[in-house]
Amino acid sequence: MKLATRLFFLFMVLFIVSCSFPSEEKIETKPQETVLPSSEIAESIAESNASETTEIPLQETLPEQQLDPEIEELIAKGRNAANYNYFFSSLVRDNYGIYTETSYTVFVKEEKTKKVYLNPKKLRGDIFYNEIYLDNTKKTAIGICTKIGILCEKIFDKAYAVDYLSEKIDVTPAELLKGVGLNAAKVGEEVIDNRKTTIIEYTNAKGQKERLSLDNHFGLPLKQIIYETSDDQEIILETNRFSKFSVGNVLTKEVTLPEKYQIVE
């Protein structure tokens, strides 16, 4: 009887204990996401893009165009010429197809030039001039009248300032050499005033076709032709000739205004 009573109490204790503790619920936990700093995210994206970018091969640098060695050697002879004289004649075509002729004699020594017209030009009123002394450093031009005749007889000892820009010489042999295009090519030969020349052809800075006949000895041009083509025909736009050419013979006094002349304002 006592044993049965004890077993009963033991059973009740176990029953009460089991009821006092709630059953455990299983709670699922998600793994914590790792948050990267913004700088690391940007770097990661950049690396990803870089890996996907197709590498573009570098373009080869083309060598600079250079003047043909034979032409360069010829031009080098006259590039630094600073003492020469010649007779200049020019024909220039206008928009109506009419050619205007100009001619004068030129003496060049360093930065001074003398320009001599065959016939006197009118400055103003009864004042004429046929010789101009140009100083290309000071940008000045002084005109005098030396032609024998009625136009000059009253002003033989007087000199007058003339417009430098209108009288300065733009087309000189040395200046023409500076404009030779790198695409210049030899196209022939010819004899001018008993001098052998090499003909070169190129496109000038204005996009015009141009030919120069270069003296084989001095490298200076004796003729310039600017032209265009229309319906397979060549149309001459401008022709400049440098005849009676001489190099190294101009004296300082030839390009300097004589002291006897008084400059009149």
Secondary structure, DSSP 8 states (H G I E B T S, - for coil): -HHHHHHHHHHHHHHHHHHHS----------------HHHHHHHHHHHHHHHS---------------HHHHHHHHHHTT--EEEEEEEEEEE-TTS-EEEEEEEEEEETTEEEEEEEEEEEEETTEEEEEEEEETTTTEEEEE---SSTTTTTSTTEEEE--HHHHS----HHHHHHT--TT-EEEEEEEETTEEEEEEEEE-TTS-EEEEEEETTT--EEEEEEEEEETTEEEEEEEEEEEEEEES---GGGGS--TT-EEE-
